[in-house]
Amino acid sequence: MAGTGPPPRPPPVQKELVYNKLLPYGDQLEAEAGHLLAQIKINLSRAVQLHELWPGGLFWTRKLSTSMPPVCHCLPLSALLQIL
């Protein structure tokens, strides 16, 4: 029976910004993004564990949503999938 195999994989969600490497601090972007993401994950999980959805949960959720574009472009796709 035709078409019984696994469905085709979707294309990657995003591409790396090649221009980031041309910045004077381009070599530091990946480390900075990783550090920021680790800080957000720790503090957001702490806010959830303490049932502090306001102001802690709101603050770190907003921080995550506003910092995701720079973080997303520096981290590989496998790291982004682990976040989700």
QUIMOFEN-V948455 format. One record per residue. N is the residue number from 1. RES is the residue in one small letter. PSI is psi in radians with two decimals (none if undefined). D_LAST is the distance of its C-alpha to the last C-alpha in whole Angstrom. Layout:
n->N res->RES psi->PSI d_last->D_LAST
n->N res->RES psi->PSI d_last->D_LAST
This chain:
n->1 res->m psi->2.21 d_last->35
n->2 res->a psi->2.52 d_last->33
n->3 res->g psi->0.31 d_last->29
n->4 res->t psi->-0.06 d_last->28
n->5 res->g psi->3.13 d_last->26
n->6 res->p psi->2.63 d_last->22
n->7 res->p psi->2.67 d_last->21
n->8 res->p psi->2.56 d_last->21
n->9 res->r psi->2.43 d_last->18
n->10 res->p psi->2.75 d_last->17
n->11 res->p psi->2.77 d_last->17
n->12 res->p psi->2.59 d_last->15
n->13 res->v psi->-0.60 d_last->13
n->14 res->q psi->2.90 d_last->15
n->15 res->k psi->2.76 d_last->18
n->16 res->e psi->2.43 d_last->19
n->17 res->l psi->1.93 d_last->21
n->18 res->v psi->-0.41 d_last->24
n->19 res->y psi->-0.33 d_last->26
n->20 res->n psi->-0.56 d_last->24
n->21 res->k psi->-0.34 d_last->26
n->22 res->l psi->-0.20 d_last->29
n->23 res->l psi->2.66 d_last->29
n->24 res->p psi->-0.45 d_last->31
n->25 res->y psi->0.39 d_last->28
n->26 res->g psi->-0.57 d_last->26
n->27 res->d psi->-0.27 d_last->26
n->28 res->q psi->-0.17 d_last->24
n->29 res->l psi->-0.74 d_last->21
n->30 res->e psi->-0.75 d_last->19
n->31 res->a psi->-0.72 d_last->20
n->32 res->e psi->-0.73 d_last->20
n->33 res->a psi->-0.71 d_last->16
n->34 res->g psi->-0.71 d_last->15
n->35 res->h psi->-0.76 d_last->17
n->36 res->l psi->-0.75 d_last->16
n->37 res->l psi->-0.70 d_last->12
n->38 res->a psi->-0.74 d_last->14
n->39 res->q psi->-0.74 d_last->16
n->40 res->i psi->-0.77 d_last->14
n->41 res->k psi->-0.73 d_last->11
n->42 res->i psi->-0.86 d_last->15
n->43 res->n psi->-0.59 d_last->16
n->44 res->l psi->-0.72 d_last->14
n->45 res->s psi->-0.61 d_last->14
n->46 res->r psi->-0.73 d_last->17
n->47 res->a psi->-0.68 d_last->18
n->48 res->v psi->-0.74 d_last->16
n->49 res->q psi->-0.60 d_last->18
n->50 res->l psi->0.07 d_last->21
n->51 res->h psi->0.60 d_last->21
n->52 res->e psi->1.32 d_last->21
n->53 res->l psi->-0.43 d_last->19
n->54 res->w psi->2.24 d_last->22
n->55 res->p psi->-0.24 d_last->23
n->56 res->g psi->-0.90 d_last->20
n->57 res->g psi->-0.74 d_last->17
n->58 res->l psi->-0.77 d_last->18
n->59 res->f psi->-0.86 d_last->19
n->60 res->w psi->-0.49 d_last->16
n->61 res->t psi->-0.73 d_last->14
n->62 res->r psi->-0.71 d_last->16
n->63 res->k psi->-0.70 d_last->16
n->64 res->l psi->-0.79 d_last->12
n->65 res->s psi->-0.57 d_last->13
n->66 res->t psi->-0.40 d_last->16
n->67 res->s psi->-0.09 d_last->15
n->68 res->m psi->-0.70 d_last->12
n->69 res->p psi->-0.85 d_last->15
n->70 res->p psi->-0.65 d_last->17
n->71 res->v psi->-0.75 d_last->14
n->72 res->c psi->-0.65 d_last->12
n->73 res->h psi->-0.25 d_last->16
n->74 res->c psi->-0.52 d_last->16
n->75 res->l psi->2.57 d_last->13
n->76 res->p psi->2.82 d_last->13
n->77 res->l psi->-0.62 d_last->11
n->78 res->s psi->-0.64 d_last->10
n->79 res->a psi->-0.64 d_last->9
n->80 res->l psi->-0.66 d_last->7
n->81 res->l psi->-0.53 d_last->5
n->82 res->q psi->-0.52 d_last->5
n->83 res->i psi->-0.76 d_last->4
n->84 res->l psi->none d_last->0
